[in-house]
Amino acid sequence: MAKGKPQAQRVPTSYELLGARIQRVINSPAAQKSRSAALIKEPGDTDADWSQMLDELAENDNVTIAHRDDGVQVFWTVPKDD
């Protein structure tokens, strides 16, 4: 089998890195149990990425965002099956 050129790995964007970090926080056992998570804006987070992430979170049904000095607190409910 012929070997091709090694493909360069794509570097994730700053938004993708932010999304992965937020996903880890929200999916943590403690956050899932309390159905809430504190999302802290880190120095490397751009205002544009942070704003886009909050806008996308706010679009979800059953999600409430409370703004804090250092970030936001996200709360969610899980709808019951009918």
Backbone as CSV, one residue per row, in Angstrom:
resi,resn,N_x,N_y,N_z,CA_x,CA_y,CA_z,C_x,C_y,C_z
1,MET,0.846,-1.175,0.000,0.000,0.000,0.000,0.892,1.239,0.000
2,ALA,0.619,2.155,-0.872,1.421,3.372,-0.994,1.115,4.319,0.145
3,LYS,2.163,4.928,0.609,1.985,5.902,1.683,1.837,7.286,1.068
4,GLY,0.822,8.005,1.481,0.625,9.364,1.009,1.337,10.335,1.924
5,LYS,1.222,11.587,1.577,1.791,12.621,2.425,1.052,12.643,3.753
6,PRO,1.771,12.832,4.835,1.058,12.962,6.110,0.201,14.234,6.073
7,GLN,-1.029,14.076,6.510,-1.931,15.227,6.494,-1.715,16.069,7.745
8,ALA,-1.667,17.358,7.534,-1.519,18.272,8.664,-2.818,18.283,9.454
9,GLN,-2.677,18.202,10.758,-3.870,18.263,11.593,-4.370,19.692,11.647
10,ARG,-5.687,19.812,11.552,-6.307,21.130,11.621,-6.289,21.603,13.071
11,VAL,-5.863,22.808,13.258,-5.827,23.407,14.594,-7.222,23.937,14.914
12,PRO,-7.774,23.573,16.088,-9.110,24.071,16.423,-9.116,25.590,16.587
13,THR,-10.233,26.191,16.228,-10.380,27.636,16.392,-10.557,27.974,17.863
14,SER,-10.405,29.239,18.185,-10.596,29.670,19.577,-12.033,29.392,20.025
15,TYR,-12.985,29.517,19.093,-14.382,29.242,19.428,-14.587,27.755,19.717
16,GLU,-13.956,26.905,18.927,-14.072,25.461,19.160,-13.456,25.068,20.506
17,LEU,-12.335,25.682,20.849,-11.712,25.407,22.146,-12.611,25.867,23.291
18,LEU,-13.218,27.040,23.144,-14.154,27.533,24.151,-15.332,26.573,24.277
19,GLY,-15.882,26.148,23.149,-17.012,25.230,23.161,-16.690,23.918,23.856
20,ALA,-15.498,23.392,23.608,-15.083,22.142,24.253,-14.969,22.330,25.763
21,ARG,-14.422,23.474,26.184,-14.292,23.744,27.625,-15.669,23.870,28.281
22,ILE,-16.586,24.596,27.637,-17.937,24.779,28.167,-18.653,23.431,28.236
23,GLN,-18.475,22.617,27.207,-19.105,21.304,27.166,-18.616,20.436,28.331
24,ARG,-17.317,20.472,28.620,-16.781,19.691,29.752,-17.407,20.147,31.065
25,VAL,-17.550,21.462,31.244,-18.125,21.995,32.485,-19.585,21.551,32.612
26,ILE,-20.364,21.722,31.550,-21.792,21.388,31.591,-22.015,19.889,31.757
27,ASN,-21.148,19.076,31.174,-21.310,17.626,31.246,-20.716,17.000,32.505
28,SER,-20.114,17.802,33.367,-19.537,17.248,34.588,-20.650,16.674,35.466
29,PRO,-20.351,15.634,36.232,-21.374,15.024,37.089,-22.032,16.018,38.054
30,ALA,-21.246,16.923,38.622,-21.812,17.899,39.565,-22.802,18.826,38.874
31,ALA,-22.454,19.292,37.671,-23.351,20.183,36.929,-24.611,19.439,36.509
32,GLN,-24.470,18.212,36.087,-25.637,17.436,35.679,-26.572,17.178,36.858
33,LYS,-25.998,16.931,38.014,-26.820,16.677,39.199,-27.592,17.928,39.612
34,SER,-26.925,19.082,39.586,-27.564,20.327,40.025,-28.291,21.039,38.891
35,ARG,-28.074,20.565,37.673,-28.629,21.195,36.467,-28.259,22.681,36.397
36,SER,-27.012,22.948,36.741,-26.486,24.309,36.638,-24.973,24.246,36.526
37,ALA,-24.404,25.295,35.938,-22.954,25.354,35.788,-22.503,26.801,35.762
38,ALA,-21.393,27.073,36.421,-20.775,28.391,36.368,-19.797,28.385,35.204
39,LEU,-19.991,29.294,34.275,-19.111,29.422,33.122,-18.304,30.702,33.295
40,ILE,-17.015,30.540,33.434,-16.132,31.663,33.715,-15.386,32.062,32.452
41,LYS,-15.421,33.341,32.127,-14.690,33.855,30.968,-13.217,33.945,31.350
42,GLU,-12.397,33.222,30.590,-10.964,33.215,30.859,-10.270,34.301,30.044
43,PRO,-9.089,34.737,30.473,-8.389,35.827,29.780,-8.182,35.583,28.288
44,GLY,-8.015,34.350,27.853,-7.785,34.069,26.439,-9.046,34.028,25.591
45,ASP,-10.217,34.085,26.225,-11.487,34.048,25.491,-11.758,35.406,24.856
46,THR,-12.035,35.402,23.562,-12.344,36.675,22.916,-13.785,37.070,23.233
47,ASP,-14.049,38.357,23.198,-15.411,38.839,23.439,-16.373,38.279,22.393
48,ALA,-15.909,38.176,21.145,-16.764,37.666,20.066,-17.125,36.202,20.306
49,ASP,-16.138,35.382,20.688,-16.405,33.962,20.965,-17.355,33.821,22.145
50,TRP,-17.081,34.570,23.187,-17.900,34.496,24.400,-19.341,34.903,24.091
51,SER,-19.513,35.985,23.361,-20.851,36.462,23.004,-21.592,35.442,22.146
52,GLN,-20.907,34.867,21.172,-21.532,33.859,20.307,-21.949,32.635,21.121
53,MET,-21.096,32.208,22.048,-21.415,31.038,22.873,-22.652,31.309,23.730
54,LEU,-22.715,32.477,24.343,-23.873,32.808,25.182,-25.142,32.914,24.344
55,ASP,-25.035,33.487,23.158,-26.197,33.573,22.264,-26.707,32.185,21.911
56,GLU,-25.800,31.275,21.608,-26.206,29.920,21.242,-26.797,29.168,22.425
57,LEU,-26.246,29.368,23.607,-26.823,28.739,24.798,-28.226,29.272,25.065
58,ALA,-28.405,30.582,24.903,-29.691,31.214,25.183,-30.787,30.770,24.220
59,GLU,-30.404,30.307,23.023,-31.391,29.850,22.042,-32.073,28.553,22.452
60,ASN,-31.483,27.816,23.370,-32.027,26.531,23.781,-33.210,26.701,24.716
61,ASP,-34.246,25.901,24.479,-35.399,25.902,25.375,-34.951,25.394,26.740
62,ASN,-35.601,25.852,27.770,-35.377,25.403,29.146,-34.002,25.769,29.695
63,VAL,-33.370,26.790,29.121,-32.064,27.255,29.602,-32.206,28.696,30.074
64,THR,-31.656,28.974,31.267,-31.658,30.321,31.822,-30.215,30.716,32.082
65,ILE,-29.869,31.934,31.722,-28.510,32.436,31.939,-28.572,33.622,32.886
66,ALA,-27.818,33.545,33.970,-27.705,34.640,34.929,-26.287,35.196,34.841
67,HIS,-26.168,36.468,34.548,-24.846,37.091,34.385,-24.221,37.364,35.739
68,ARG,-22.919,37.118,35.809,-22.116,37.367,37.011,-20.961,38.271,36.616
69,ASP,-20.226,38.754,37.593,-19.079,39.622,37.298,-18.003,38.901,36.489
70,ASP,-17.800,37.623,36.760,-16.716,36.887,36.118,-17.177,35.915,35.036
71,GLY,-18.455,35.919,34.716,-18.976,34.989,33.714,-20.485,34.888,33.823
72,VAL,-20.978,33.672,33.713,-22.416,33.452,33.822,-22.688,32.175,34.593
73,GLN,-23.893,32.085,35.107,-24.406,30.852,35.705,-25.498,30.379,34.762
74,VAL,-25.390,29.144,34.314,-26.368,28.570,33.403,-27.194,27.547,34.168
75,PHE,-28.509,27.651,34.032,-29.437,26.712,34.651,-30.265,26.077,33.545
76,TRP,-30.634,24.826,33.710,-31.488,24.186,32.724,-32.433,23.203,33.397
77,THR,-33.519,22.960,32.715,-34.471,21.950,33.171,-34.556,20.880,32.097
78,VAL,-34.908,19.703,32.523,-35.071,18.592,31.592,-36.560,18.327,31.492
79,PRO,-37.144,18.549,30.301,-38.576,18.346,30.173,-38.941,16.871,30.347
80,LYS,-40.067,16.638,30.973,-40.545,15.276,31.163,-41.173,14.784,29.872
81,ASP,-41.002,13.503,29.614,-41.652,12.898,28.443,-43.130,12.837,28.678
82,ASP,-43.904,13.131,27.635,-45.369,13.088,27.752,-45.887,11.680,27.599
